Amino acid sequence: MTRNDSIDALSIPTGVYAVFSYVLLVPLFLLGAATIWSRCVSGHWYVCTDGLGVLDFIPPFVHPGGGDTYRVPAWQVTALWYAMAAAALVLPGLAIWIFGRFLGEGKTHST
């Protein structure tokens, strides 16, 4: 076993870095989605009298008996929420995959 073989045996697999990066990025993307939601959807697509800014991203959006109302059909608000939540979960993985492919192009593998 050469010195390089022992270093390779102790190196961290690339997949571990990808998972770690994903775990770090998802909360940032969810915060971004919540910020967009509070600025563009809450108060425009529905009115919540006791809104809490970025926490308005957490359903339910309209509370019964509180004077809250939908300005568009409720299913549209729910569909938009699912789309934004899915994007916040998928986009970090896609970004990591693209970044990995971009970095991987310069590597040459020798056998």
N, C-alpha and C positions, 0 to 999 in steps of 0.2 A: 504494500500500500504506500503510495507516494504522498507527499505533503498535500498536493492538490486533491487527491482522492479523499483524504481525511477532512479537508475543508469543505468539499462538496457534500460529504456525509453529514456535516453539522449545519449546513446552510438551510435556511427556512424556505420551504416550497413557495413558489409564486402564488399559488392559490390562497395561501394563508394571508398574504398581503392584500389580495383582492377582497377576501372576506372582511378583513380588518378595515379596509378603505370603505367598503359598502356600509359597514356598521357605523362608521363615522359620518358618511355622507347622507344617509337616510334622514336623520334628524334635521340636518340643515335643509334638505329638500322639503321636508314636511313643514318646517318653519317658513320657508319661502312660499309654499302653497297656502299656508294659513294666513300669511301676510297679504298675498294676492286676494284671497277670499275676503278678508276683512275690508280691503279697500275697494274691491270691484263687485262683490256679490252681496255681502251683508249690507243691508240698508238700501240696496237697489233691487234685488230679486225678491227679497223678503224684508220685513221690518220686525226686529226683535227689540222690545222695549228695555230689556235688561242685558244688552249685548256687552261683551267683555273683550272687544278688539280681536286679537288673533285667536282667542279661545272660542270665538264664534264658529270656527272650523269644525268643532266637535258637535255632532248631532245630539239631540234634535234641534232644528233651527227655529221652529215656531213652537212656543210653549202654550198649551191650552189654558184659557182663562186669564192670560196676562195681557191681552190686547195685541198680541203679535199676529201679523197677517202675511200671507204670501202675495206678492205682486205678479208672479207668474205661476203657472201650475206647479204644484209641489213636486211632481215627478221630475220636472226639469231641474229643480234645485238639487234633488237627490242624485240625478244622473250626472250633473256637473260635479257634484262632490265626489262620486265614485271615480269619475274620469281624472279629477285632480289628485285624489289619493293614489290611484293606480300610477299616474305619471310620477308622483313623488317617490314611489317604490321602484319603478322600472328605470327611470332615467339615470339614477346613480349607477346601477348595474350596467346599463348601456354605455355610459361614459367610461367606466372602468374597462369594459371590454374593448372599446375603441382605442383608449389610451394604451392598453396592453398590446393590441394589434399594431399600433403605431410604433411602439418601442420594440416590439418583436421583429419588425421588418429588418432592422439593422443587424440583428444577430445572425451569425452563421453557425450551424451545428456541424461538428465534426465527429466522426465515428471512429 
